[in-house]
Amino acid sequence: MVRENDILDSLKNRLEFSLYNNRIVSKGKNIIDSRERYEELLHSKISRYSLPKMSMFYSNSKFKTSIYRAAEPSPCLDEILYKYEYLIPYGKEYWFAIFTSLDKKKPMQLVSSFGRRNTRKSIIDDIELNGLNSNTGELNTGAFVWCYDGKKKLAVPAVETKTIATGNSICSTGNGFDMSISGTVPEYRVSIDSDQIKCDFKVKKPLKGYDEEILNEMKMGLNYQVYNLYYDFEGTLNDKEYEGRCYLQKVILSTPLVPWNWSRLMFKDGSYFVFFKPYFGSKDIYYALRNKGMFYSAEHDRLFWINNIDVKNDSRMVNWKFRSECDGYSLNVAVKAYSHHKFSFKHGGTFNYNEFLVNVKKFDFQAEGIKTNIKKLGIGAGMVEDATGLLI
């Protein structure tokens, strides 16, 4: 294991800011010596602004990190889903709705999102946004949707939208794009209307398994929050009917965007595997801020926690392998991408966000006398995210 200090010291040569005479420059001012340790650099950049009291880093503090069974009481997330955050400078909030059908080897999958960064200027691909906090009840946001419909990829490029929340609904609309999330437990609805992609999905609470997950944690004095609803769905995409698994997600960050790998894989029998690995550094030399996942076995109705997941991919970023072995369990996963989409975020750094829709080719897991594999689990599919760069 590489020492933390070695990793932090190596990062000064890997930061993806514009460099000039060994100094990092932002808008021609606020020059920071690139020889500073990474954590000092990060803190010095953010602390140039008058930050709110530390309590604001813990907005929604009553929501604690946890995961909930579908049959057990759990917090209602509507007050998270249907409200805007008063973000600190460069804070971020994003809404996601992601759908996976398991009806064929290259199944339908759809990825949709809208959100903002609290700054006067953000650049997403070719659009420029002002995502500052609003007192008018209307947010300036960026939005996108893309999918693989079972035969081909369809994509609506990132566009600028206006987002409005009213009661039990939130809608993001503009430039030929309209996306709405509405409803409450146990049934929500997600509708998208655009030239290339039109969908209307009912999103229903499952009868078993785990249906809700909350992460509300601090790293380096900054807060990140992730709220997930793991639900079933049915409905239409471009007039064709689908059903499968969905998750609705709200992400709230007072942190910069740092590199990460994330994946969620679903199986025909109702099992799933998910992990999240944000880190500082490169793929070869890094310091993981978190490296944890979970596997839910529907056959055994059990949840297994998995740590220190090793992520490898080929040069084309088509074939991916996830491995972990520890006292009491072993995991060996191989997936293959069949569709890919990329977004780039700029201004205050550069951040590349790659999404890969994948088939599961291999899944071997054993723990505590339990063994399972892809033959038992059935068809598996999902998404892998590979994010690189740094965005304040």
PyMOL commands that set and color helices and strands:
alter all, ss='L'
color gray80, all
select helices_A, chain A and resi 4-13+38-46+54-58+78-81+374-377
alter helices_A, ss='H'
color red, helices_A
select strands_A, chain A and resi 19-20+23-26+29-33+66-69+92-101+109-117+122-124+127-129+139-148+153-165+169-174+177-184+187-193+198-204+210-219+222-237+240-253+260-267+272-281+286-288+292-297+302-307+310-313+319-326+329-346+349-367+370-372+380-391
alter strands_A, ss='S'
color yellow, strands_A
deselect
rebuild
show_as cartoon
